[in-house]
Amino acid sequence: MSEFFLTTGKWLSFGLFIFFLPPLMVGVLTKCKARLQNRIGAPIFQPFYDLGKLWRKGETVSQTTSWIFRGTAAINFSVMLVISMLLPWLSFKPYFAHADLILVIYLFALTRFFSVLAALDAGSAFGGFGASREVTLAMLVEPAIMLCLASLGCLYSTTDLNTIFTYDRVCTATQSALWLLAGTGLFLSSLVELSRMPIDDPTTHLELTMIHEAMILENSGPNLALTEFTHYLKMAVMWGLSAQCFLHALCYFVTINEFGRSLASLIMLLVVLIIVALIEGTAVKLQWKKVPEFIAFAIAMSLLCVFVVIAKS
């Protein structure tokens, strides 16, 4: 009975992190960018206020849309909840069976598929424009994500993410280097996957330069609130996964207990947010023809992961 209450408590606390950490991360990121620009900036809880305001607003839906447009927000939110329970993006995440890396890749592809369909379903020129660019970027960056995770799976001879990201084994110098390369490759890939700088400027108001924002221009009210929260959760999951890779790389140098790992997991996630803020505060948006060159760095990191695994075997 005590084990049941302990497991229930872990899932309840993790559920609170799922719903409160992503908007808080966006608020911290925005605050860091403002301070780098010598501005006070909005409070870190501003994303919560924005989501609440959108949820209370009315909704305007084009008459040309079908159930795909109305249902995409709920479908993507549900799929991202499943992904957040499968991926070990926090070290204190409770155990969830069947966390297969191939399944996770396909679930990410499923959310992108419905996002593109919803953008096209509205019949907006900008929606089709953003959807076209989203599919192009996905085609280029998915191999990098797949190779980074697959190289870690080959190292431990499994595709189960729970086994790959466990802290119960001794980390060698070669494994530490592999974790560092994989974390770097996943981080660079996340900037592309999430349409962040230098791939896309999330604060721009020029539709011709937007990718993610152009796809959701037709959304409003609760539909937009759910879409934005899903994107926040995707940011938290992808950056949290990179942070976990970096944390595993440090395990070769430092050995910490379970509570220390939980605290270090949040600290490492904060470090990743600061790095993103530095990039977005100093970098400029790349021209579209230069984006494949940036993605090449992520693919290079993933190929280095493969070479390390081959050399070790």
VOSE-660673 format. One record per residue (C-alpha): residue number from 1; chain; x, y, z. Coordinates in Angstrom, 2 decimals, always signed. Example, Ala and Ser with C-alpha at 12.3 -4.5 7.8 and 13.67 -1.06 7.14 Angstrom:
BEGIN
ROPA    n  chain       c1       c2       c3
ROPA    1      A   +12.30    -4.50    +7.80
ROPA    2      A   +13.67    -1.06    +7.14
# end
This chain:
BEGIN
ROPA    n  chain       c1       c2       c3
ROPA    1      A    +0.00    +0.00    +0.00
ROPA    2      A    +2.83    +2.41    +0.84
ROPA    3      A    +4.45    +1.66    -2.53
ROPA    4      A    +1.16    +2.52    -4.24
ROPA    5      A    +0.94    +5.89    -2.51
ROPA    6      A    +4.62    +6.56    -3.29
ROPA    7      A    +4.12    +5.82    -6.98
ROPA    8      A    +0.94    +7.91    -7.05
ROPA    9      A    +2.78   +10.80    -5.37
ROPA   10      A    +5.57   +10.62    -7.94
ROPA   11      A    +3.12   +10.76   -10.84
ROPA   12      A    +1.17   +13.64    -9.26
ROPA   13      A    +4.33   +15.67    -8.71
ROPA   14      A    +5.52   +14.88   -12.24
ROPA   15      A    +2.12   +15.95   -13.57
ROPA   16      A    +2.54   +19.31   -11.85
ROPA   17      A    +5.93   +19.69   -13.55
ROPA   18      A    +4.36   +18.86   -16.93
ROPA   19      A    +1.77   +21.61   -16.62
ROPA   20      A    +3.75   +24.30   -14.77
ROPA   21      A    +7.37   +23.88   -15.89
ROPA   22      A    +6.98   +24.53   -19.67
ROPA   23      A    +5.33   +27.99   -19.37
ROPA   24      A    +7.75   +28.85   -16.57
ROPA   25      A   +10.68   +27.92   -18.82
ROPA   26      A    +9.37   +30.25   -21.52
ROPA   27      A    +9.04   +33.03   -18.95
ROPA   28      A   +12.60   +32.49   -17.71
ROPA   29      A   +13.90   +32.42   -21.29
ROPA   30      A   +12.11   +35.67   -22.14
ROPA   31      A   +13.40   +37.29   -18.94
ROPA   32      A   +17.00   +36.24   -19.67
ROPA   33      A   +16.79   +37.65   -23.19
ROPA   34      A   +15.41   +40.93   -21.84
ROPA   35      A   +18.18   +41.26   -19.26
ROPA   36      A   +20.81   +40.61   -21.95
ROPA   37      A   +19.32   +43.57   -23.84
ROPA   38      A   +19.34   +45.80   -20.72
ROPA   39      A   +15.56   +45.65   -20.42
ROPA   40      A   +13.44   +44.71   -17.41
ROPA   41      A   +11.19   +42.52   -19.51
ROPA   42      A    +7.93   +40.79   -18.69
ROPA   43      A    +7.59   +38.78   -15.45
ROPA   44      A    +8.51   +35.12   -15.64
ROPA   45      A    +4.85   +34.19   -15.06
ROPA   46      A    +3.71   +36.14   -18.15
ROPA   47      A    +3.16   +32.95   -20.24
ROPA   48      A    +0.62   +31.78   -17.64
ROPA   49      A    -1.24   +35.10   -17.96
ROPA   50      A    -1.15   +34.89   -21.75
ROPA   51      A    -2.50   +31.33   -21.80
ROPA   52      A    -5.27   +32.28   -19.38
ROPA   53      A    -6.21   +35.31   -21.49
ROPA   54      A    -6.34   +33.22   -24.67
ROPA   55      A    -8.46   +30.58   -22.94
ROPA   56      A   -11.06   +33.20   -21.97
ROPA   57      A   -11.24   +34.78   -25.44
ROPA   58      A   -13.70   +33.95   -28.16
ROPA   59      A   -12.74   +31.83   -31.14
ROPA   60      A   -12.92   +32.69   -34.83
ROPA   61      A   -12.89   +29.76   -37.22
ROPA   62      A   -12.89   +29.95   -41.00
ROPA   63      A   -15.84   +28.33   -42.75
ROPA   64      A   -13.47   +26.44   -45.05
ROPA   65      A   -11.95   +24.41   -42.20
ROPA   66      A   -12.87   +20.84   -41.31
ROPA   67      A   -12.54   +18.73   -38.17
ROPA   68      A    -8.78   +18.55   -38.77
ROPA   69      A    -8.32   +22.23   -37.90
ROPA   70      A   -10.44   +22.03   -34.75
ROPA   71      A    -9.06   +18.68   -33.61
ROPA   72      A    -5.34   +19.21   -34.26
ROPA   73      A    -4.74   +21.18   -31.05
ROPA   74      A    -6.30   +18.44   -28.89
ROPA   75      A    -4.57   +15.64   -30.82
ROPA   76      A    -1.12   +17.25   -30.61
ROPA   77      A    -1.61   +18.05   -26.93
ROPA   78      A    -2.52   +14.43   -26.20
ROPA   79      A    +0.43   +13.07   -28.19
ROPA   80      A    +2.86   +15.48   -26.50
ROPA   81      A    +1.58   +14.33   -23.10
ROPA   82      A    +2.39   +10.76   -24.09
ROPA   83      A    +5.84   +11.82   -25.34
ROPA   84      A    +6.53   +13.67   -22.08
ROPA   85      A    +5.74   +10.47   -20.18
ROPA   86      A    +7.89    +8.32   -22.45
ROPA   87      A   +11.00   +10.48   -22.84
ROPA   88      A   +13.34   +10.69   -19.81
ROPA   89      A   +13.63   +14.50   -20.02
ROPA   90      A   +13.77   +14.78   -16.22
ROPA   91      A   +15.83   +12.46   -14.04
ROPA   92      A   +12.99   +12.10   -11.50
ROPA   93      A   +10.38   +11.12   -14.10
ROPA   94      A    +8.48    +8.01   -12.93
ROPA   95      A    +8.95    +4.78   -14.85
ROPA   96      A    +6.75    +4.40   -17.90
ROPA   97      A    +6.92    +1.17   -19.87
ROPA   98      A    +7.41    +0.84   -23.65
ROPA   99      A    +9.54    +3.99   -23.96
ROPA  100      A   +10.95    +2.94   -27.32
ROPA  101      A   +13.00    +5.53   -29.21
ROPA  102      A   +11.52    +4.50   -32.59
ROPA  103      A    +8.03    +5.03   -31.16
ROPA  104      A    +9.01    +8.48   -29.87
ROPA  105      A   +10.35    +9.53   -33.28
ROPA  106      A    +7.09    +8.49   -34.92
ROPA  107      A    +5.03   +10.31   -32.28
ROPA  108      A    +6.96   +13.52   -32.99
ROPA  109      A    +6.28   +12.96   -36.68
ROPA  110      A    +2.57   +12.48   -35.90
ROPA  111      A    +2.32   +15.89   -34.22
ROPA  112      A    +4.08   +17.51   -37.16
ROPA  113      A    +1.76   +15.72   -39.60
ROPA  114      A    -1.37   +17.11   -37.96
ROPA  115      A    +0.17   +20.58   -37.58
ROPA  116      A    +0.88   +20.69   -41.30
ROPA  117      A    -2.60   +19.39   -42.13
ROPA  118      A    -4.22   +22.04   -39.91
ROPA  119      A    -2.16   +24.81   -41.52
ROPA  120      A    -3.22   +23.64   -44.97
ROPA  121      A    -6.83   +23.02   -43.93
ROPA  122      A    -7.42   +26.71   -43.15
ROPA  123      A    -6.64   +27.64   -46.75
ROPA  124      A    -4.31   +30.48   -45.73
ROPA  125      A    -1.42   +31.37   -47.99
ROPA  126      A    +0.86   +31.91   -45.01
ROPA  127      A    -0.25   +28.60   -43.49
ROPA  128      A    +0.77   +26.73   -46.61
ROPA  129      A    +4.01   +28.70   -46.74
ROPA  130      A    +4.90   +27.80   -43.14
ROPA  131      A    +3.82   +24.18   -43.60
ROPA  132      A    +6.08   +23.81   -46.64
ROPA  133      A    +9.07   +25.08   -44.71
ROPA  134      A    +8.20   +22.94   -41.68
ROPA  135      A    +8.20   +19.77   -43.76
ROPA  136      A   +11.48   +20.74   -45.42
ROPA  137      A   +13.20   +21.32   -42.09
ROPA  138      A   +11.78   +18.08   -40.68
ROPA  139      A   +13.18   +16.10   -43.61
ROPA  140      A   +16.64   +17.58   -42.98
ROPA  141      A   +16.81   +17.39   -39.19
ROPA  142      A   +15.10   +14.07   -38.42
ROPA  143      A   +18.18   +12.01   -39.42
ROPA  144      A   +20.28   +13.92   -36.88
ROPA  145      A   +17.83   +13.24   -34.04
ROPA  146      A   +17.46    +9.62   -35.04
ROPA  147      A   +21.21    +8.99   -35.28
ROPA  148      A   +21.93   +10.64   -31.91
ROPA  149      A   +19.39    +8.48   -30.09
ROPA  150      A   +20.20    +5.35   -32.11
ROPA  151      A   +23.91    +5.66   -31.33
ROPA  152      A   +23.10    +5.74   -27.62
ROPA  153      A   +20.86    +2.72   -28.13
ROPA  154      A   +23.62    +0.84   -29.96
ROPA  155      A   +26.01    +1.59   -27.12
ROPA  156      A   +23.75    -0.21   -24.64
ROPA  157      A   +22.21    -2.68   -27.15
ROPA  158      A   +18.62    -1.56   -26.63
ROPA  159      A   +16.01    +0.85   -27.95
ROPA  160      A   +14.36    +1.26   -24.53
ROPA  161      A   +14.94    +4.86   -23.43
ROPA  162      A   +14.47    +3.92   -19.77
ROPA  163      A   +17.44    +1.55   -20.03
ROPA  164      A   +19.54    +3.96   -22.09
ROPA  165      A   +19.09    +6.91   -19.72
ROPA  166      A   +19.47    +4.99   -16.47
ROPA  167      A   +22.02    +6.16   -13.91
ROPA  168      A   +22.69    +2.67   -12.51
ROPA  169      A   +25.82    +2.00   -14.56
ROPA  170      A   +29.40    +3.22   -14.40
ROPA  171      A   +30.20    +5.77   -17.13
ROPA  172      A   +33.52    +5.53   -18.95
ROPA  173      A   +35.41    +8.34   -20.69
ROPA  174      A   +34.28    +7.14   -24.12
ROPA  175      A   +30.67    +6.98   -23.02
ROPA  176      A   +30.95   +10.45   -21.50
ROPA  177      A   +32.22   +11.82   -24.83
ROPA  178      A   +29.35   +10.08   -26.64
ROPA  179      A   +26.78   +11.60   -24.27
ROPA  180      A   +28.30   +15.04   -24.84
ROPA  181      A   +28.18   +14.66   -28.63
ROPA  182      A   +24.63   +13.32   -28.53
ROPA  183      A   +23.48   +16.15   -26.27
ROPA  184      A   +25.05   +18.74   -28.58
ROPA  185      A   +23.48   +17.15   -31.65
ROPA  186      A   +20.05   +16.99   -29.99
ROPA  187      A   +20.36   +20.61   -28.82
ROPA  188      A   +21.21   +21.89   -32.31
ROPA  189      A   +18.41   +19.78   -33.75
ROPA  190      A   +15.96   +21.19   -31.19
ROPA  191      A   +16.64   +24.74   -32.39
ROPA  192      A   +15.51   +23.61   -35.84
ROPA  193      A   +12.63   +21.45   -34.61
ROPA  194      A   +11.28   +24.25   -32.40
ROPA  195      A   +11.85   +27.01   -34.98
ROPA  196      A   +14.11   +29.04   -32.70
ROPA  197      A   +16.97   +31.36   -33.57
ROPA  198      A   +18.94   +31.31   -35.80
ROPA  199      A   +16.46   +29.23   -37.84
ROPA  200      A   +13.39   +31.34   -37.11
ROPA  201      A   +12.68   +34.41   -34.99
ROPA  202      A    +9.72   +33.60   -32.68
ROPA  203      A    +9.22   +37.30   -31.87
ROPA  204      A    +8.97   +38.56   -35.44
ROPA  205      A    +5.83   +40.04   -36.98
ROPA  206      A    +6.83   +39.46   -40.60
ROPA  207      A    +4.79   +36.55   -41.91
ROPA  208      A    +7.19   +35.92   -44.79
ROPA  209      A    +9.99   +35.02   -42.35
ROPA  210      A    +7.99   +32.84   -39.95
ROPA  211      A    +7.69   +29.07   -39.83
ROPA  212      A    +5.86   +27.94   -36.70
ROPA  213      A    +3.94   +31.20   -36.22
ROPA  214      A    +2.82   +31.22   -39.86
ROPA  215      A    +1.28   +27.79   -39.39
ROPA  216      A    -0.89   +28.88   -36.45
ROPA  217      A    -2.01   +32.31   -37.69
ROPA  218      A    -5.59   +31.06   -38.12
ROPA  219      A    -5.81   +29.75   -34.53
ROPA  220      A    -7.50   +31.84   -31.86
ROPA  221      A    -8.97   +31.61   -28.38
ROPA  222      A    -8.78   +28.26   -26.53
ROPA  223      A    -7.50   +26.53   -29.67
ROPA  224      A    -4.50   +28.86   -29.79
ROPA  225      A    -3.93   +28.49   -26.04
ROPA  226      A    -3.78   +24.71   -26.34
ROPA  227      A    -1.51   +24.96   -29.38
ROPA  228      A    +0.88   +27.31   -27.59
ROPA  229      A    +1.02   +25.15   -24.47
ROPA  230      A    +1.75   +22.09   -26.61
ROPA  231      A    +4.65   +23.98   -28.18
ROPA  232      A    +5.90   +24.99   -24.71
ROPA  233      A    +5.77   +21.35   -23.62
ROPA  234      A    +7.69   +20.30   -26.72
ROPA  235      A   +10.38   +22.86   -25.87
ROPA  236      A   +10.65   +21.52   -22.32
ROPA  237      A   +10.86   +17.90   -23.47
ROPA  238      A   +13.48   +18.45   -26.18
ROPA  239      A   +15.70   +20.75   -24.13
ROPA  240      A   +15.25   +18.50   -21.11
ROPA  241      A   +16.45   +15.53   -23.16
ROPA  242      A   +19.57   +17.49   -24.18
ROPA  243      A   +20.11   +18.44   -20.54
ROPA  244      A   +19.91   +14.78   -19.53
ROPA  245      A   +22.59   +13.91   -22.09
ROPA  246      A   +24.88   +16.59   -20.69
ROPA  247      A   +24.16   +15.36   -17.16
ROPA  248      A   +25.14   +11.82   -18.14
ROPA  249      A   +28.37   +13.19   -19.60
ROPA  250      A   +29.18   +14.73   -16.22
ROPA  251      A   +28.58   +11.43   -14.40
ROPA  252      A   +32.10   +10.33   -15.40
ROPA  253      A   +33.54   +13.16   -13.29
ROPA  254      A   +30.98   +13.42   -10.45
ROPA  255      A   +28.88   +10.81    -8.66
ROPA  256      A   +25.70   +12.11    -7.04
ROPA  257      A   +22.73   +10.52    -5.32
ROPA  258      A   +19.12   +10.47    -6.51
ROPA  259      A   +18.14   +13.77    -4.88
ROPA  260      A   +21.26   +15.43    -6.25
ROPA  261      A   +20.42   +14.18    -9.74
ROPA  262      A   +16.91   +15.63    -9.48
ROPA  263      A   +18.31   +19.01    -8.48
ROPA  264      A   +21.06   +18.81   -11.10
ROPA  265      A   +18.45   +17.98   -13.74
ROPA  266      A   +16.64   +21.26   -13.12
ROPA  267      A   +19.92   +23.20   -12.94
ROPA  268      A   +21.13   +21.72   -16.21
ROPA  269      A   +17.79   +22.62   -17.82
ROPA  270      A   +18.29   +26.19   -16.61
ROPA  271      A   +21.78   +26.19   -18.13
ROPA  272      A   +20.32   +25.09   -21.47
ROPA  273      A   +17.78   +27.93   -21.24
ROPA  274      A   +20.57   +30.44   -20.61
ROPA  275      A   +22.48   +29.10   -23.63
ROPA  276      A   +19.35   +29.50   -25.78
ROPA  277      A   +18.91   +33.05   -24.46
ROPA  278      A   +22.52   +33.87   -25.34
ROPA  279      A   +22.05   +32.49   -28.85
ROPA  280      A   +18.80   +34.36   -29.43
ROPA  281      A   +20.21   +37.55   -27.93
ROPA  282      A   +23.35   +37.62   -30.06
ROPA  283      A   +22.61   +35.66   -33.26
ROPA  284      A   +20.78   +36.89   -36.32
ROPA  285      A   +18.24   +34.94   -38.32
ROPA  286      A   +19.82   +32.94   -41.11
ROPA  287      A   +18.74   +33.27   -44.70
ROPA  288      A   +16.66   +30.32   -45.83
ROPA  289      A   +19.42   +29.06   -48.13
ROPA  290      A   +21.86   +29.07   -45.18
ROPA  291      A   +19.65   +26.92   -42.93
ROPA  292      A   +20.87   +23.56   -44.38
ROPA  293      A   +24.42   +24.61   -43.49
ROPA  294      A   +23.36   +25.03   -39.86
ROPA  295      A   +21.58   +21.67   -39.88
ROPA  296      A   +24.79   +20.16   -41.20
ROPA  297      A   +26.40   +20.85   -37.82
ROPA  298      A   +23.70   +18.79   -36.07
ROPA  299      A   +24.15   +15.98   -38.60
ROPA  300      A   +27.93   +16.15   -38.08
ROPA  301      A   +27.43   +15.69   -34.32
ROPA  302      A   +25.19   +12.69   -34.95
ROPA  303      A   +27.71   +11.14   -37.35
ROPA  304      A   +30.45   +11.62   -34.77
ROPA  305      A   +28.23    +9.70   -32.32
ROPA  306      A   +28.01    +6.87   -34.84
ROPA  307      A   +31.79    +6.85   -35.34
ROPA  308      A   +32.38    +6.71   -31.55
ROPA  309      A   +30.03    +3.73   -31.24
ROPA  310      A   +31.72    +1.95   -34.18
ROPA  311      A   +35.18    +2.61   -32.73
ROPA  312      A   +34.12    +1.33   -29.31
ROPA  313      A   +32.63    -1.86   -30.74
# end
